[in-house]
Amino acid sequence: MKHIELTKIKNKSGQAELKHILYFIFLPFIIGILFFFFYICSGDISLFKTMIHNFDFDKAYASWLIGYEILAVIILLKIFLFSENNQIKK
């Protein structure tokens, strides 16, 4: 297995930082909206439309926070549950 030093990899397009910022903003927001739809609205589209119609900054921020926490739990579970399988043997 070849060892690649990540600091030597250069981004030729210069858009990696923008992509990371957009992922940081929109991915938790989308997951939070899905959480609202499936858990809070129980998949009821009319209730979800009512919630979206009255969407304000507080609900948007709450959906982002919920999505962020869901992603954090998923990442932590992946780290702790699968870290033993990914250790490099010497």
N, C-alpha and C positions, 0 to 999 in steps of 0.2 A: 504494500500500500504506500503510495507516494504522499509525502507530507507537503502540504501547501501552506505557505505563510500568508495569512489573510491581509496583512498590511501591504503586501506587494501587489495585490489585485487592484487595479485602477478602474474606476468607472469612466468609460469613454463617453457616455451620453450625458453625464452630469445631472441625471434626473433621479438618481436613487434616493437622494434626500427628500425630494418632493414626494416620491412614491411612499416612503416611510411615514412622512407626515400625513398623507392622505389615508394610509392604512390605519394610523393611530387615531384619526378622527372618525372615519366612516365605518370601519369594521365593528368597533364597539357599539356605535349608534344603530347599525343594522341588526346586530344581535339583540340589542335592547328592544328594538321595535318588534322583532320576532318573539321575544319573551312576552311583551305586552299582548301580542296577538294570541299566542297559544296558551299562556298561563293566566293572565288577568282577564282577557276577553273570552277565554275558553274556545277560541276558534270561531266565534260569532262575528261575521263580517259586518253586520249592521252596528253592533256595539263598537267594533273597531273603527268604523267610519265616523261614528259619533265622537270617539276619542280623538281621532286625527283631525276632525273638523274643529275641535276646541283645543288644538295643539298650541302650546305657548312655550316660552323659554324654559320654564320649570319642568315641564314634561319632557322636553327634548334633553335637558341636562340629566334628568332622572333616567331616561332610557339609555343615555350614554354611560352613566355610572353603572347601571345594572349590566349592560353589555361588557363594560370593562372588567367588572368583577367576575362575570362568567368566563371571560377569556383568561383571566388570571388563574382561576381555579383549574381550568382545563390545562393550562401550561404547567402549573405546579403538579397536578396529577401526572402529567406526562413525564415530568422530570423525576418525581419520586418513584413512580411505578415502573418506569422503563429504564431507569439509569443503570441498574445492575446488568442489563443485557447489552448496554452500549459501552461498557468499560473496555479500554484497550488492554489486552493481555501482553505482558512482557515476556 
